[in-house]
Amino acid sequence: MELKISPAEENYIKAVYHLQQNEQPVNTTGLSDLLNTAPASVTDMLKKLKQKKLVSYKAYYGCTLTESGRKQALAIIRRHRLWEYFLSKKLGFNWDEVHAIAEELEHVGSTKLINKLDAFLGFPRFDPHGDPIPDEKGNIIKMENKMLTTVALHTPCIVTQIGLQSNAVLEMLDEKNIKIGTVLEIKKRFPFDQSLEIRTGHKHITQISKELSQNILVKDYE
């Protein structure tokens, strides 16, 4: 029998996945902060997810996803990122608009629908923000990007992913004409505030703050 998971439970599973690093337990404080929920409510939900064998949870220790929980998390993320791609590439939504809508659409759990959507879109590998899209079997590309701040001067690189994808960050990137696939080159570093003067494309020179540059992930230009 198929396991029934509510939208609220799916949100928790996805949050644990994003917070869990190297199989280290996720504490209730981290989940509370990410989900803007009272710690007591987090504890109650983790107990429910434990009963459904989606997380391993122990009081004062934290939780980790079980194998079943991990599969569910990747399925949710797959739906979310495919909908983001669809909204951006087929309906013309800007990349700072798609997340909120995809947060709702990701809870439509029809596997047949998502697989047909994936095929219709041509099996995209990355969403509009450069995040990898899990495939039907839950395989996901491991990203090996680096922060723009670590790139040497006068060394071209390509924007591959955005770190913090808040509307404020995405709006500023639009203002600076920076998107996934943009070729950048650092022309100058300013020691006073660690801001950068960069060249975008092959001609435009602009200046970006330290905070913005830390959210631009890149790979070497080849």
N, C-alpha and C positions, 0 to 999 in steps of 0.2 A: 504493500500500500504506500502511495506517495506521501511523503512527509509534508504536512501543512505548515507553512511559515508565514506569519503576518508581516505586513510592511514594516512595522516597528521592529520586529525581530530581525528582518533583513537589514535594517539600518544599523543595528548593533553588530551583526556579523560582519558587515562591510567595514565598520569602524574598527573592530578588533583586527581585521586583516591589515588595514592601513597603519595601525599603531604597532602591530607585532613585528619585531625585527629580530632576525636570527633566532627564532623560536623562544625569545625571552618573553616571560609573562607580561600581560598588559594589566596595569592596575586600574582600580575603579576611578581614581582621580583623573587619569588621562582620558578615560571614556566619558566621565562626567563633563570635563572641559570641552571635549570635542563635540559632544552631543548636546551641550547646554542643558544637562539634566541633573537633578539632585542625586547625590551618591547613593542614597537609600533606594531610589528607583533603579539605578544601575545594578545594584546588588540583587534586587528582586528579578530583574530581567536575566541576569547571568545564571541565576538558579533555574529559571525556566529553560534557558538554552542548554544548560547542563542536563536537564531531564530529557531533552530531545537529542542528547549526544552530539550537539553542535560545538560545544566548548568544553574544555577541561577547566574547572573552576574550584578554587579553594580560598576560603576567607583569609584575608590578610596576606595572601600570596599572589593573587591575580588570576588571569585566565589566558588560555591559548586556544586556538581553533583546533578541533579534531580534524581528521582527514575529511570527514563528511562536511564539517563546517567550512573548511577551506574550499571544497568544491562548490558549496553554495555561494561563498563570497565571490569566487571567480565568475560564477554564472551571473551574479548581480552586477558585477563590474563590467562584464561583457555586454550585458543589456544596456547599461548606462552609457558606455562609450560608443556603442553602435548607434544609439539614439542621438548622441551628441554629433556624431559624424553625419547622420541623416539630416538632422536639423540644420547643420552648417552647410553641407555640400548640396543638398537637394532642395531645401526650403529657404536658404539664404539668410539664416539667422547669424548674427555676429557671434564670435567666440565667447564674448562675455554674457551672452543671453542663453546659451544652450544648457548650462549646468542645471539651473533651477528647473527647467522643463524636463530634462532627463531624469532628475531626482524623482519625478512623479512617474514617468514612463517606465523606469527600471523595475517597477513592481508588477508590471504586466508579465506574468511568468510563463507564457506560452513558448515552449521550446521550438515548436514548428514555426511560429511567427518570427522568432529571432533568427533562426537558421535561414528562413526565406529572406529576411531583411539583410542578413550578412551577404547572401548570394546576390541580391538585388544591387547592393552597394559595391560589389566586386571584391569582396573579402578584404576590406581595408585592414591594415596592420596597426595603424595609429589613429587616435582621435584628434580633434582640431587643436588640442593643446600639446600634442606630441606624446601622450600617454599610450602605451601599448594596449591593444585590444586582445583579450584572451580568445583563443579559437574554440571551436565546438567541444573539444576534449579538455579544455581548461589549461592548455599550454599557453604560456605568456613569455614574450621576449624579455630577456634581462637587459636592462638599459645600462650602458657604460658611458654615460655622459660626464661632463665636468662643468663646473661653474665658469662663466665667462671671466670672473675675477682672477682665475688661475692661468689664463692664457697670456703668453708673452706678447710684448708689444710688436706691432707690425706683422702679426701672424694670423692670416685669414682663418676663420672658423665658420661653422654653419649652425644656426639655431635649430635644435632638435626637440626641445621640451621646455615647458614652463613650470617652475617650482610652485610657488604659491599662486593659485589661480583665482585670486579675488578679483572682483570687478575693478577695483582701483588699480591693481597691477596690469590687468588686461587693457584697461582704458589708456594707461600711460604708454604701454607698448604700441597701441594703435597710434597714439599721438606721435611716437617716435618712428613710426612706420617699420616696426619690428614684428615679424611673425615667424611661424615655423618655416624653415627653409631659407630664411634671410642670411646672406653672407655678411659677417661682421669682421671688423679689424680694429683693435685698440690702437689709437694713435698717441694717447697721452694719459698718464695717471696723475691725479691731483692729490698730493699727500695731505692737504688740509682736511678734506672730508672724504677721501678715497673714492671720489666720483671719477668717471671715465669719459674721455673724449673718444668717440668711436666713429668709424666710417661704416655706413650701411650700404649694401649693394656695392657699387663701384665708384660712388661719387659723393653721396650726401654725408656731411659731417654733423654730428650732434653730440650733446653731452647727457649722460645719464647718471643717476645717483647710485651710491653704493647699494642701497636697499633694492633698487630695481635690478642692478647687475647681478646680485646674488640669486635672483630668481630666473635668470636666463641660463639655461643649460645648453651646452654646445658639443660638437665633435669637430675634429680637425677637418679642414677643407682639403679635399683631394682632387 
